[in-house]
C-alpha cells in the first residue's frame, strides 16, 4: 500500500511526531506485530512530551507575548490537523480524530458546559470533606498569574491550548481506537480513567474522572471532538477565573466550608443537580446531532 493510501502522505513527519500511530488503522495495529505497536507507544510518548513542552513556552516570555504565542500555537494546531486541504482530504484521520462539524445541538453543549462548571465548583467545597487537601505552596505559575496580563496568558493556555491537545489525544485518538476494539462504554470509561490518572494528582482525580466521562460521552454522542473541546475549556477556564477573581479562596477556606453544614450540604445538592442536568443535556446533544445527520442524509 502506498504512503498516500495509508494516510501518511497528508501529514508526513509532523504527524508521525505529533500524533500516535497516525498512519495506521486499528486492524494494522492489531496485526502489525510488536514493532508497529512499540513504534506507536514511542510516538505517543513523543507527542505528549513535545506538546507539553510547547504549552510551557509561554512561561518563558512576558504575559502579553504569552497570549500571542498561545493563540498562534492554537491556530497552528487547528490549521495543521483540521483546516489545511491535505488534512481535510484524509478521511481516515478525520474519522479517527472525530474532526467533524457539529451542525446542531450547540445549545445543549452550552447547557452541559454550565452544568459541568457548577459541578466542579461545588466539588471544590465537597471534596475536602472526604479527601485530604494537599499542602498549599507558591509556584512559579502563581507568580506568573500576578504579573500584568498573566491571567489572560494562563487562561488562553488552559482554556484553549490544553483542551485542543488533550481532547485530540484522549477523546480523539485514544477513545476512538478503543471504541473500535471494545465498544463505546468501555472506551469512554478507560479513557476517562487514563486521563484522570496521567495528571498525577490524587486530590483532583474524582473531578477529572467525572469530566472525562462527560467529555467522552459528548465526543461519542456527537461523533465530533469539538463539543469535548468546549467542555474542557469550560472546566479549566472556570477554575482559573474563580481562583483569580477570589484570591481568598484558598485551601484553608475550602476545608472550613467543607466542615460547615450550611456550606457543605448546598454544595453537595448542587453537585447532584448539576450532574443530572449535565447528563440530560448530553443525552439531548446526542439526539440533536444524530437527528441532524439523519435529516441531512435524507435530504441528499
N, C-alpha and C positions, 0 to 999 in steps of 0.2 A: 504494500500500500504506500502511496506517495505521502510526502510530508503534508501537502495540502489536504489530502484526503483524511489524514489523521487529525486535522485541525491545527497542526503546528505552523503551517505557512502564514496564518494570520497573526501569530503572536511572536514566534521566534524565541530568541534567547531571553527577552524580557519576561515573557510569560513563563518560561521554564524557571526563572529565578523568583518570580513574584507569586506564582500560583502552583500549588502542589499538583503534580501529575496532570498538567493542563492538556496534554495531548493524548491522554489515554482514556479509553472508555472503561466503564466498570467491568465489562467482560474481559478486556485486555488485562486489567488489573488482577482479576481473579485467576486468569490462566497464563499470565505472562512470566511466571517464575519469580524466584526470590530477588533477582537483580532489579526487575522493574519495581517491585514493592519497596525494596531498600532505597532505590532512587526516588520514589515518591516521598518516603519519610524524610530523606535528606533535603529534597526541595521544599517540603513543608516546614522543616526547621529553619531553612534558609529564608523562606518567605516571612516567617514570624520575626526573625532577627532583623532582617532588612527593613521591614516596615516599622518595627518597633524603634529602630534607630532613626528612621526618617521622622517619626512622630515627635521624637525628643529634640530634634534640631532647633525648634523654636525657643527652647530654653536657653540657647547659646547667644541669642540676639535680643535687642531691646523689644519690649512687648508689642509696640506698634508694627515693627518689622515682622514679629512673630505672627501677627494677624495676617499680614500679606502672604507670608510664607505658607501658613496653613491653608489659606484659601487657594493658593496656587497648587499646593500638593493635592488638595481635594479635587480641584478641576482637572489636573493631570491624570489622576487615578480614574475618574469617571470617563474622561475622554478616551483613555487607552483601552479600558475594559468594556465600555458601553457605547461610545459615540462614534469612534473612528470607523470609516467604512469597512475595513477588513474585519474588525471585531463584530460589527453588525451582520456581516455575511456568514460568520461562523455559527451556524445554528446549534451545533452540538454544545459549544461552550455557553451560548446564550441560555440553553436549557439547563445546563449544569449549574450555572450561577444564578438562575432564575431572573435573568435580565429581560423581563417582560414588562410592558407598561401596564399600569392599573387604570382601567377605563371607567370604573365605578367603585363606589364604596369608600371614598376618601373621608366622608363624614364619619363613617364608622372607625376609620383609622384614628381620626382626631378624638373620638369618644374613648377609644381604647387607650390612647396616649394619656388623656386626662385621668382616666381610672388608674392607670399604671402609676402616674405621679402621685396621686392620692394614696395608693397602696404603699409606695416606697416611703413617702414622708411620714405616714402613720407608723410604718415599720421601724423608723428610727426611734420612736418612743417605746414601741413594744419589745423590740429585741433585747434591750438592756435588762429586761425582767427575767430573761431565760438564758442569756449568754453573757460571758464576761467581756466587758468593753476593753479593748486594747488601750494601753497607756498612751496618752496624748504626747506627741512630740512635734517640735517645729522642724519642718523640712525645707529643702530648697524651693519646692513648689509653693509653700506657704509664703516665703519671702517674695517670690516672683509675683504672686497674686496681689501683694500690697503695692507693687510698682504701678505707675500710671499705665493704663490700658492692659495691665496684667490679667485682669478678669476676662477681658474681651479675648485675649490671645488663648487663654486656657479654655474658655467657653467654645471657641471655634474648634480647638483640638478635640475636646471630649464630646461635643455635640455634633460634630461633622466628620472629622478625620477618623476618630476611633470607631464610630458606628459604621462608616463605609468599609473600613478594613476588616473589622471583626465580623460584620454580617456577611461580607463576601466569603470569608474563610469558614465561619461556623454554619450559618444558615444556608449559605450557597453551596460551597464545595463539600463540606463535611456532611451536613444533614442530607443533602440531595443524594450523595453517594450511598449513604446508609439506607435511605428510603428505597433505593433500587434493590438493596440486598435483604432488608429486614422488614420493610413496611413503614408507614409514616409514624405510628405511635412510638415504636421502639426508637426510631431515628430521632424524633423530637426529644425524647427523654434522655437518650445517651448524649446527644449533642449539648443539651442544657446542662447535664452533669459535668461534661468536659469543660464547657465554657465557664461554669462557676468554679471549678477546681483549678484551672490554669491561672486564675488571678492570685492564688496562693495567699488567701486572706480568709481565715475561718469565720470571722465575725460577719462578713458580708455575704457568706455563702448562701444563706436562705433566700435573701432578696435577689441575688444574682440567679439562683436556680429558678425562682418564680418568674423573673424576667425572661430567662432563657426559654422556659416553656411557652410563655406568651408569644415571644418573638418567633419561636419555631412554628407554632400553630399559625401565626399570621403569614409566614412565608409559605407554608404548605397550603393553607386555605385559599390564599390569593394567587398562588403559583408565581409570586413575584418577590424579589428581595426588598423592594422599596418600602412597603409598609414596615418591615422589620427595621430598616434604617431609621425611619421616623420614630418608631418606638424606642429604639436605642438612644437616639438623640434626646428624646424627652426624658428618658431615665437618667442619663448622665447630666444633661443640662440642668435639670431640676435640682440636683444635689449641689452643683456649683453655684447656681443662683441663690438658693436658700442659704448656703454656707457663707456666701459673700454678703448677702443682704442682712443677715442676722449673725454677726460675728460672735455674739454672746452665746450662741447655741453650740456649746462645747460638750465634751463627753460627760462632765460632771452634771451639767444641766439635764441632759437626756437620761442619765441614771436616776436623778432625783424625780423627774417626771414619770419614769417607768414604775417607781415605787410610790407614786401619788395616785390614789384611786380615781380622783376627779380628772386626771390626765390620761391614765393608762386605759381605763375602760372605754372612753370615747375613741381613743386611738385604735383599740382592738376592734371596735364595731366599725370604724371607718375602713380598716383593712378588709374586714369581711365583706362590707357593702361594695367596696371598690373592686374586690376580687370577683364578686358576682357580676357587677356591671361590666367589668373588663371582659369576662368570659362571654357575656351576652353580646357585647359589641364585636368581638372577634368572630363569633358564630354568624352574626349578621354580615360582617365583612365577607366571609366565605360565601354566603348565599348571594350577596350582591355581585361579587366578582364573577362567580361561576354562572349566574344568570345572565350577566352581560356578555360572557363568552358564548353562551348558547344562542343568545339573540343575534350576535354578530355572525355566528356560523350559519344561522337560518337565513340571515339577510344575504349572505354570499351564495 
